[in-house]
Amino acid sequence: MKYKTQLRLIALLTISCGSFATTDKIKDIFNNLDRNKDGLLTRSESAKDPALWSRFKSYDTDKDNKLSLSEFTLYASK
């Protein structure tokens, strides 16, 4: 293998491991906000995070007045 190819593979591995850590961190934050542990965040549960609370409706893409983990991930990754 060429040296540049090896460096690229190492860089990709490092980036992918970092994204897994970020995903776990986002999931932990979500679980801490989810008081009733139903896997969804209501607007009242989001009040612990004022920035999320104020933008709740813009991240509620399916308009069910709850945020799923995937909807919350959009918020948390910004």
All heavy atoms as an XYZ file, in Angstrom:
628
protein
N       0.843     -1.179      0.000
C       0.000      0.000      0.000
C       0.888      1.242      0.000
O       1.889      1.284      0.682
C      -0.882     -0.003      1.247
C      -2.312      0.285      0.970
S      -3.278      0.390      2.487
C      -4.146     -1.155      2.400
N       0.462      2.223     -0.732
C       1.224      3.460     -0.765
C       1.011      4.229      0.535
O      -0.021      4.107      1.183
C       0.806      4.307     -1.952
C       1.181      3.699     -3.283
C       0.808      4.628     -4.398
C       1.201      4.046     -5.732
N       0.865      4.931     -6.822
N       1.996      5.032      0.850
C       1.972      5.813      2.082
C       0.752      6.732      2.149
O       0.081      6.818      3.172
C       3.276      6.614      2.187
C       3.385      7.445      3.432
C       3.590      6.842      4.672
C       3.262      8.826      3.388
C       3.690      7.582      5.824
C       3.361      9.590      4.538
C       3.579      8.958      5.742
O       3.662      9.696      6.886
N       0.414      7.420      1.043
C      -0.738      8.338      1.026
C      -2.046      7.582      1.248
O      -2.940      8.069      1.922
C      -0.785      9.112     -0.290
C       0.271     10.173     -0.405
C       0.106     10.953     -1.691
C       1.164     12.029     -1.807
N       1.009     12.814     -3.031
N      -2.154      6.409      0.684
C      -3.356      5.601      0.858
C      -3.512      5.193      2.319
O      -4.615      5.234      2.875
C      -3.308      4.357     -0.047
O      -3.133      4.770     -1.392
C      -4.580      3.543      0.082
N      -2.408      4.816      2.940
C      -2.451      4.454      4.353
C      -2.876      5.640      5.204
O      -3.676      5.494      6.133
C      -1.083      3.951      4.812
C      -0.728      2.599      4.257
C       0.678      2.168      4.621
O       1.525      2.993      4.945
N       0.934      0.864      4.546
N      -2.344      6.811      4.902
C      -2.733      8.010      5.653
C      -4.217      8.314      5.497
O      -4.890      8.686      6.450
C      -1.907      9.218      5.212
C      -0.474      9.265      5.706
C       0.251     10.479      5.122
C      -0.422      9.308      7.216
N      -4.730      8.133      4.294
C      -6.160      8.379      4.056
C      -7.020      7.397      4.857
O      -8.041      7.782      5.432
C      -6.474      8.271      2.574
C      -5.981      9.437      1.777
C      -6.374      9.320      0.331
N      -5.747     10.381     -0.428
C      -5.241     10.246     -1.630
N      -5.306      9.072     -2.244
N      -4.688     11.263     -2.247
N      -6.605      6.150      4.881
C      -7.362      5.149      5.641
C      -7.341      5.460      7.137
O      -8.359      5.342      7.815
C      -6.805      3.748      5.383
C      -7.105      3.161      4.007
C      -6.365      1.846      3.827
C      -8.589      2.958      3.820
N      -6.204      5.881      7.631
C      -6.096      6.250      9.052
C      -6.976      7.458      9.346
O      -7.678      7.488     10.360
C      -4.628      6.513      9.434
C      -3.852      5.188      9.411
C      -4.517      7.171     10.804
C      -2.355      5.332      9.525
N      -6.964      8.439      8.449
C      -7.796      9.636      8.639
C      -9.272      9.268      8.640
O     -10.046      9.747      9.481
C      -7.495     10.661      7.560
N      -9.696      8.424      7.711
C     -11.098      8.009      7.650
C     -11.506      7.238      8.905
O     -12.604      7.427      9.428
C     -11.360      7.164      6.408
C     -11.390      7.908      5.089
C     -11.461      6.924      3.926
C     -12.560      8.871      5.045
N     -10.634      6.377      9.382
C     -10.919      5.620     10.595
C     -11.064      6.549     11.796
O     -11.980      6.405     12.598
C      -9.816      4.599     10.851
C      -9.961      3.723     12.087
C     -11.242      2.904     11.998
C      -8.763      2.827     12.245
N     -10.186      7.533     11.883
C     -10.243      8.500     12.982
C     -11.534      9.298     12.937
O     -12.199      9.485     13.964
C      -9.031      9.459     12.908
O      -7.838      8.683     12.948
C      -9.045     10.456     14.046
N     -11.921      9.739     11.758
C     -13.158     10.521     11.606
C     -14.366      9.665     11.958
O     -15.270     10.106     12.661
C     -13.268     11.087     10.174
C     -12.213     12.164      9.975
C     -14.660     11.624      9.904
C     -12.047     12.599      8.537
N     -14.406      8.421     11.490
C     -15.570      7.576     11.764
C     -15.679      7.249     13.252
O     -16.776      7.207     13.797
C     -15.536      6.303     10.928
O     -14.490      5.462     11.322
N     -14.561      7.041     13.924
C     -14.610      6.787     15.370
C     -15.104      8.016     16.113
O     -15.869      7.903     17.063
C     -13.234      6.385     15.893
S     -12.745      4.734     15.369
N     -14.716      9.185     15.663
C     -15.189     10.429     16.266
C     -16.677     10.611     16.098
O     -17.368     11.074     16.998
N     -17.203     10.217     14.946
C     -18.638     10.367     14.728
C     -19.441      9.413     15.595
O     -20.534      9.722     16.026
C     -18.989     10.199     13.248
O     -18.793      8.883     12.830
N     -18.913      8.216     15.870
C     -19.597      7.299     16.779
C     -19.657      7.881     18.182
O     -20.665      7.786     18.861
C     -18.916      5.930     16.814
C     -19.170      5.086     15.613
C     -18.124      4.557     14.887
C     -20.457      4.822     15.187
C     -18.361      3.773     13.770
C     -20.716      4.040     14.075
C     -19.640      3.521     13.359
N     -18.570      8.501     18.613
C     -18.546      9.118     19.935
C     -19.556     10.245     20.005
O     -20.260     10.406     21.000
C     -17.144      9.625     20.256
N     -19.637     11.035     18.938
C     -20.600     12.133     18.887
C     -22.023     11.595     18.935
O     -22.866     12.130     19.653
C     -20.388     12.965     17.608
O     -19.044     13.446     17.598
C     -21.348     14.126     17.539
N     -22.290     10.530     18.192
C     -23.619      9.927     18.183
C     -24.001      9.434     19.577
O     -25.131      9.638     20.025
C     -23.668      8.760     17.174
O     -23.309      9.254     15.887
C     -25.038      8.145     17.116
N     -23.072      8.806     20.268
C     -23.342      8.336     21.631
C     -23.607      9.503     22.569
O     -24.487      9.434     23.426
C     -22.172      7.501     22.162
C     -22.086      6.138     21.507
O     -23.088      5.702     20.908
O     -21.018      5.509     21.592
N     -22.863     10.586     22.400
C     -23.055     11.766     23.248
C     -24.437     12.369     23.009
O     -25.138     12.722     23.955
C     -21.966     12.793     22.961
C     -22.021     13.986     23.859
C     -20.874     14.939     23.578
C     -20.973     16.154     24.470
N     -19.918     17.124     24.186
N     -24.840     12.469     21.759
C     -26.164     13.005     21.419
C     -27.253     12.118     22.021
O     -28.226     12.609     22.588
C     -26.326     13.142     19.888
C     -25.430     14.267     19.377
C     -27.784     13.379     19.510
C     -25.353     14.369     17.870
N     -27.076     10.811     21.917
C     -28.068      9.888     22.481
C     -28.146     10.032     23.998
O     -29.240      9.990     24.575
C     -27.727      8.448     22.100
C     -28.805      7.467     22.428
C     -28.508      6.117     21.856
C     -29.661      5.174     22.150
N     -29.487      3.869     21.548
N     -27.009     10.224     24.656
C     -27.006     10.422     26.110
C     -27.752     11.692     26.499
O     -28.525     11.696     27.463
C     -25.570     10.479     26.648
C     -24.887      9.131     26.636
O     -25.581      8.095     26.523
O     -23.643      9.112     26.732
N     -27.524     12.763     25.760
C     -28.224     14.028     26.035
C     -29.722     13.839     25.844
O     -30.535     14.269     26.668
C     -27.686     15.157     25.135
C     -26.233     15.462     25.483
C     -28.543     16.415     25.269
C     -25.524     16.348     24.473
N     -30.099     13.190     24.749
C     -31.510     12.913     24.466
C     -32.135     12.122     25.615
O     -33.212     12.476     26.106
C     -31.626     12.135     23.148
C     -33.026     11.785     22.757
C     -33.796     12.669     22.025
C     -33.577     10.560     23.102
C     -35.099     12.350     21.652
C     -34.873     10.235     22.737
C     -35.633     11.131     22.011
N     -31.453     11.074     26.046
C     -31.989     10.233     27.132
C     -32.111     11.007     28.437
O     -33.044     10.755     29.210
C     -31.125      8.990     27.312
C     -31.299      8.009     26.180
O     -32.328      7.975     25.519
N     -30.279      7.212     25.929
N     -31.205     11.929     28.696
C     -31.306     12.754     29.909
C     -32.496     13.707     29.849
O     -33.113     13.985     30.883
C     -30.014     13.543     30.124
C     -28.895     12.671     30.625
O     -29.128     11.653     31.257
N     -27.672     13.063     30.333
N     -32.820     14.191     28.672
C     -33.971     15.085     28.524
C     -35.295     14.321     28.562
O     -36.317     14.861     28.990
C     -33.871     15.868     27.214
C     -32.761     16.907     27.120
C     -32.661     17.442     25.692
C     -32.997     18.039     28.098
N     -35.288     13.081     28.106
C     -36.503     12.255     28.016
C     -36.890     11.740     29.406
O     -36.561     10.627     29.798
C     -36.248     11.098     27.051
C     -37.468     10.235     26.814
O     -38.589     10.669     27.141
O     -37.287      9.117     26.283
N     -37.619     12.555     30.142
C     -37.952     12.223     31.539
C     -38.793     10.970     31.687
O     -38.590     10.186     32.606
C     -38.680     13.403     32.196
C     -37.786     14.584     32.459
C     -38.511     15.646     33.243
N     -39.750     16.041     32.612
C     -40.029     17.259     32.168
N     -39.161     18.217     32.317
N     -41.178     17.528     31.611
N     -39.763     10.764     30.804
C     -40.636      9.594     30.957
C     -40.122      8.370     30.194
O     -40.772      7.330     30.172
C     -42.070      9.923     30.532
C     -42.186     10.257     29.062
O     -41.201     10.308     28.331
N     -43.413     10.498     28.621
N     -38.975      8.493     29.572
C     -38.280      7.375     28.913
C     -39.133      6.666     27.865
O     -39.068      5.455     27.703
C     -37.769      6.358     29.941
C     -36.901      6.960     31.028
C     -35.681      7.618     30.450
C     -34.837      8.240     31.558
N     -33.961      9.283     31.067
N     -39.908      7.469     27.110
C     -40.719      6.881     26.045
C     -40.039      6.957     24.678
O     -40.612      6.548     23.674
C     -42.102      7.532     25.989
C     -42.056      8.991     25.560
O     -40.958      9.586     25.508
O     -43.135      9.549     25.279
N     -38.817      7.486     24.639
C     -38.088      7.567     23.375
C     -38.448      8.778     22.539
O     -38.029      8.880     21.389
N     -39.206      9.697     23.106
C     -39.607     10.920     22.420
C     -39.488     12.104     23.377
O     -39.686     11.947     24.579
C     -41.053     10.820     21.926
C     -41.346      9.718     20.915
C     -42.847      9.537     20.761
C     -40.705     10.038     19.575
N     -39.194     13.268     22.836
C     -39.146     14.476     23.654
C     -40.369     15.339     23.382
O     -40.672     15.643     22.231
C     -37.899     15.302     23.330
C     -36.549     14.710     23.669
C     -35.437     15.681     23.299
C     -36.472     14.342     25.128
N     -41.057     15.694     24.431
C     -42.158     16.645     24.301
C     -41.587     18.051     24.472
O     -40.440     18.226     24.894
C     -43.219     16.407     25.383
O     -42.605     16.596     26.662
C     -43.832     15.017     25.274
N     -42.388     19.027     24.180
C     -41.929     20.409     24.337
C     -41.590     20.697     25.802
O     -40.615     21.374     26.093
C     -42.971     21.388     23.814
C     -42.449     22.803     23.773
C     -43.374     23.680     22.943
N     -42.976     25.054     23.068
C     -42.292     25.715     22.149
N     -41.945     25.120     21.033
N     -41.974     26.971     22.330
N     -42.383     20.176     26.724
C     -42.094     20.417     28.142
C     -40.787     19.749     28.566
O     -40.044     20.295     29.376
C     -43.248     19.972     29.029
O     -43.416     18.583     28.974
N     -40.482     18.579     28.029
C     -39.214     17.927     28.341
C     -38.039     18.713     27.771
O     -36.954     18.719     28.344
C     -39.186     16.494     27.790
C     -40.088     15.538     28.547
C     -40.178     14.170     27.909
O     -40.181     14.085     26.653
O     -40.256     13.184     28.655
N     -38.266     19.389     26.652
C     -37.191     20.158     26.023
C     -36.890     21.457     26.763
O     -35.892     22.116     26.473
C     -37.532     20.461     24.568
O     -38.530     21.456     24.466
N     -37.712     21.816     27.730
C     -37.529     23.076     28.454
C     -36.217     23.107     29.236
O     -35.727     24.190     29.565
C     -38.703     23.316     29.394
N     -35.619     21.955     29.515
C     -34.326     21.915     30.189
C     -33.229     22.536     29.321
O     -32.184     22.914     29.817
C     -33.937     20.476     30.515
C     -34.712     19.856     31.641
C     -34.324     18.399     31.732
C     -33.934     17.973     33.098
N     -33.622     16.531     33.156
N     -33.467     22.590     28.015
C     -32.523     23.170     27.058
C     -33.231     24.347     26.380
O     -33.977     24.161     25.426
C     -32.111     22.116     26.036
C     -31.104     22.608     25.017
O     -30.939     23.834     24.862
O     -30.468     21.765     24.376
N     -33.012     25.569     26.862
C     -33.738     26.728     26.324
C     -33.594     26.920     24.813
O     -34.558     27.309     24.150
C     -33.143     27.912     27.086
C     -32.591     27.329     28.334
C     -32.144     25.940     27.970
N     -32.430     26.618     24.270
C     -32.243     26.770     22.816
C     -33.109     25.769     22.057
O     -33.725     26.119     21.042
C     -30.772     26.594     22.454
N     -33.176     24.546     22.547
C     -34.035     23.542     21.921
C     -35.496     23.918     22.084
O     -36.273     23.847     21.127
C     -33.776     22.160     22.532
C     -34.699     21.022     22.067
C     -34.586     20.810     20.566
C     -34.368     19.746     22.830
N     -35.874     24.334     23.275
C     -37.263     24.699     23.541
C     -37.732     25.796     22.589
O     -38.830     25.707     22.029
C     -37.415     25.154     24.987
C     -38.828     25.441     25.359
C     -39.765     24.556     25.783
C     -39.481     26.708     25.313
N     -40.957     25.187     26.013
C     -40.808     26.517     25.721
C     -39.071     27.984     24.954
C     -41.725     27.552     25.791
C     -39.981     29.020     25.022
C     -41.298     28.795     25.443
N     -36.886     26.794     22.366
C     -37.298     27.918     21.511
C     -37.381     27.541     20.033
O     -38.105     28.187     19.275
C     -36.349     29.106     21.698
O     -35.064     28.791     21.216
N     -36.692     26.482     19.622
C     -36.710     26.057     18.210
C     -37.387     24.706     18.014
O     -37.259     24.083     16.965
C     -35.268     25.972     17.698
C     -34.583     27.299     17.683
C     -33.198     27.185     17.091
N     -32.337     28.083     17.837
C     -31.168     27.774     18.319
N     -30.663     26.597     18.122
N     -30.467     28.647     18.987
N     -38.103     24.274     19.008
C     -38.708     22.939     19.017
C     -39.502     22.665     17.742
O     -39.305     21.641     17.087
C     -39.612     22.791     20.243
C     -40.159     21.410     20.437
C     -39.473     20.484     21.198
C     -41.374     21.033     19.879
C     -39.969     19.203     21.395
C     -41.886     19.765     20.065
C     -41.179     18.845     20.821
N     -40.388     23.559     17.358
C     -41.265     23.324     16.207
C     -40.499     23.203     14.897
O     -40.909     22.475     14.005
C     -42.330     24.409     16.111
C     -43.372     24.275     17.187
C     -44.532     25.194     16.960
C     -45.542     24.966     18.066
N     -46.849     25.483     17.747
N     -39.380     23.909     14.786
C     -38.619     23.831     13.535
C     -37.913     22.480     13.374
O     -37.621     22.067     12.251
C     -37.612     24.972     13.430
O     -36.644     24.880     14.444
N     -37.653     21.776     14.462
C     -37.024     20.460     14.383
C     -38.035     19.319     14.402
O     -37.687     18.179     14.103
C     -36.006     20.285     15.515
C     -34.799     21.147     15.293
C     -34.631     22.342     15.968
C     -33.830     20.791     14.359
C     -33.538     23.156     15.729
C     -32.738     21.594     14.116
C     -32.590     22.765     14.807
O     -31.516     23.574     14.562
N     -39.274     19.615     14.717
C     -40.343     18.612     14.704
C     -40.820     18.444     13.258
O     -41.854     18.963     12.859
C     -41.484     19.052     15.621
C     -42.601     18.046     15.695
O     -42.387     16.875     15.298
O     -43.699     18.431     16.130
N     -40.057     17.693     12.472
C     -40.319     17.605     11.038
C     -41.618     16.888     10.689
O     -42.231     17.197      9.677
C     -39.150     16.916     10.311
O     -38.919     15.635     10.881
C     -37.889     17.752     10.412
N     -42.064     15.954     11.519
C     -43.318     15.253     11.221
C     -44.529     15.891     11.913
O     -45.634     15.398     11.813
C     -43.223     13.768     11.563
C     -42.938     13.498     13.032
O     -42.877     14.463     13.835
O     -42.775     12.320     13.386
N     -44.290     16.993     12.606
C     -45.350     17.810     13.225
C     -46.258     17.020     14.167
O     -47.462     17.226     14.214
C     -46.191     18.520     12.157
C     -45.379     19.358     11.191
C     -44.609     20.434     11.892
C     -43.780     21.238     10.898
N     -42.632     21.875     11.489
N     -45.643     16.119     14.956
C     -46.430     15.360     15.932
C     -46.259     15.913     17.352
O     -46.692     15.292     18.314
C     -46.069     13.870     15.889
C     -44.637     13.590     16.320
O     -43.845     14.545     16.492
O     -44.297     12.403     16.486
N     -45.646     17.073     17.463
C     -45.389     17.736     18.745
C     -44.472     16.934     19.659
O     -44.515     17.075     20.881
C     -46.692     18.086     19.464
C     -47.482     19.109     18.683
O     -46.924     20.075     18.191
N     -48.777     18.870     18.543
N     -43.635     16.099     19.062
C     -42.634     15.318     19.786
C     -41.401     15.224     18.907
O     -41.506     15.205     17.686
C     -43.148     13.919     20.102
C     -44.350     13.912     21.014
C     -44.878     12.523     21.206
C     -46.141     12.583     22.050
N     -46.820     11.309     22.115
N     -40.234     15.153     19.554
C     -38.999     14.960     18.801
C     -38.504     13.536     18.998
O     -38.359     13.069     20.128
C     -37.901     15.928     19.278
C     -38.126     17.411     19.066
C     -36.902     18.192     19.507
C     -38.448     17.721     17.621
N     -38.261     12.871     17.891
C     -37.623     11.559     17.938
C     -36.113     11.771     18.075
O     -35.617     12.903     17.962
C     -37.924     10.789     16.653
O     -37.328     11.465     15.547
N     -35.387     10.710     18.275
C     -33.935     10.818     18.369
C     -33.360     11.378     17.071
O     -32.455     12.209     17.103
C     -33.305      9.460     18.702
C     -31.781      9.421     18.786
C     -31.250     10.423     19.815
C     -31.300      8.019     19.100
N     -33.879     10.956     15.933
C     -33.351     11.463     14.664
C     -33.637     12.956     14.493
O     -32.789     13.696     13.996
C     -33.891     10.661     13.478
O     -35.278     10.767     13.383
N     -34.803     13.412     14.913
C     -35.109     14.844     14.851
C     -34.211     15.626     15.815
O     -33.703     16.696     15.482
C     -36.582     15.103     15.173
C     -37.527     14.603     14.099
C     -38.978     14.627     14.533
O     -39.277     14.368     15.721
O     -39.832     14.907     13.666
N     -34.008     15.074     17.010
C     -33.139     15.724     17.981
C     -31.698     15.773     17.492
O     -30.989     16.748     17.724
C     -33.205     14.987     19.325
C     -32.300     15.568     20.367
C     -32.647     16.740     21.029
C     -31.089     14.961     20.675
C     -31.801     17.297     21.994
C     -30.244     15.497     21.630
C     -30.601     16.671     22.285
N     -31.274     14.735     16.789
C     -29.909     14.693     16.255
C     -29.667     15.845     15.292
O     -28.567     16.421     15.269
C     -29.630     13.333     15.588
O     -29.800     12.306     16.562
C     -28.226     13.263     15.029
N     -30.668     16.209     14.515
C     -30.531     17.376     13.625
C     -30.234     18.624     14.427
O     -29.393     19.433     14.057
C     -31.805     17.581     12.796
C     -32.118     16.535     11.756
C     -33.486     16.797     11.131
C     -31.040     16.493     10.682
N     -30.929     18.788     15.531
C     -30.691     19.937     16.414
C     -29.297     19.862     17.050
O     -28.533     20.814     17.026
C     -31.758     20.012     17.506
C     -31.360     20.848     18.692
C     -31.354     22.237     18.606
C     -30.937     20.245     19.872
C     -30.954     23.009     19.687
C     -30.546     21.016     20.952
C     -30.550     22.391     20.846
O     -30.153     23.163     21.914
N     -28.972     18.717     17.611
C     -27.743     18.583     18.401
C     -26.480     18.614     17.546
O     -25.413     18.952     18.043
C     -27.792     17.287     19.197
N     -26.601     18.276     16.281
C     -25.406     18.244     15.435
C     -25.057     19.608     14.857
O     -24.040     19.752     14.197
C     -25.584     17.233     14.311
O     -26.651     17.603     13.477
N     -25.869     20.604     15.139
C     -25.579     21.956     14.612
C     -24.809     22.771     15.590
O     -24.712     22.587     16.723
C     -26.854     22.664     14.240
C     -27.474     22.035     13.025
C     -28.637     22.815     12.533
C     -29.188     22.129     11.305
N     -30.158     22.861     10.620
